[in-house]
């Protein structure tokens, strides 16, 4: 199979299989979404160039935002916490948070690595304060999901060994 986004097949990519079969199937990977591709097939000594015109197909565009799943706050201390979640497709990671419900006064830098497992560290928290947060993930096609609000309480700084043992 020779294929390209050019109607003249300029710069065509060639995929071949050495296996001798009567039914052929060649997977094409790494295609651009929302693009028109032109191709022709060559098999053994036969070439089907469709009378000089090439076959074509269109790839579909991804218009579905990632699903945010399993949102939770972990490793909570008096000044830090880690916000974790998963997405059903590779996406970016960002957290908005604040101490008033619905008012997110702080935002983490967007981690542009496209991952399915996300963990974002928060630091500089105020001890014994309740934090409200939501997460934002954007897939490679630019589709964005924002979670519903969740909350956690930063712990109180303990000053004595007795207090530490009581909390454990």
Secondary structure in CASP SS format (residue, H / E / C, confidence):
PFRMAT SS
TARGET T0000
AUTHOR 0000-0000-0000
METHOD secondary structure of the structure
MODEL  1
X C 1.00
X E 1.00
X E 1.00
X E 1.00
X C 1.00
X C 1.00
X C 1.00
X C 1.00
X C 1.00
X C 1.00
X C 1.00
X C 1.00
X E 1.00
X E 1.00
X C 1.00
X C 1.00
X C 1.00
X C 1.00
X C 1.00
X C 1.00
X C 1.00
X C 1.00
X C 1.00
X C 1.00
X C 1.00
X C 1.00
X C 1.00
X C 1.00
X C 1.00
X C 1.00
X C 1.00
X C 1.00
X C 1.00
X C 1.00
X C 1.00
X E 1.00
X E 1.00
X E 1.00
X E 1.00
X E 1.00
X E 1.00
X E 1.00
X E 1.00
X C 1.00
X C 1.00
X E 1.00
X E 1.00
X E 1.00
X C 1.00
X H 1.00
X H 1.00
X H 1.00
X C 1.00
X C 1.00
X E 1.00
X E 1.00
X E 1.00
X E 1.00
X C 1.00
X C 1.00
X C 1.00
X C 1.00
X C 1.00
X C 1.00
X C 1.00
X C 1.00
X C 1.00
X E 1.00
X E 1.00
X E 1.00
X E 1.00
X E 1.00
X E 1.00
X E 1.00
X C 1.00
X C 1.00
X C 1.00
X C 1.00
X C 1.00
X C 1.00
X E 1.00
X E 1.00
X E 1.00
X E 1.00
X E 1.00
X E 1.00
X E 1.00
X E 1.00
X E 1.00
X E 1.00
X E 1.00
X E 1.00
X E 1.00
X E 1.00
X E 1.00
X E 1.00
X E 1.00
X E 1.00
X C 1.00
X E 1.00
X C 1.00
X C 1.00
X E 1.00
X C 1.00
X C 1.00
X E 1.00
X E 1.00
X C 1.00
X C 1.00
X C 1.00
X E 1.00
X E 1.00
X E 1.00
X E 1.00
X E 1.00
X E 1.00
X E 1.00
X E 1.00
X E 1.00
X E 1.00
X E 1.00
X E 1.00
X C 1.00
X C 1.00
X C 1.00
X C 1.00
X C 1.00
X C 1.00
X C 1.00
X E 1.00
X E 1.00
X E 1.00
X E 1.00
X E 1.00
X E 1.00
X E 1.00
X E 1.00
X E 1.00
X E 1.00
X C 1.00
X C 1.00
X C 1.00
X C 1.00
X E 1.00
X E 1.00
X E 1.00
X C 1.00
X C 1.00
X C 1.00
X E 1.00
X E 1.00
X E 1.00
X E 1.00
X C 1.00
X C 1.00
X C 1.00
X C 1.00
X C 1.00
X C 1.00
X C 1.00
X H 1.00
X H 1.00
X H 1.00
X H 1.00
X H 1.00
X H 1.00
X H 1.00
X C 1.00
END
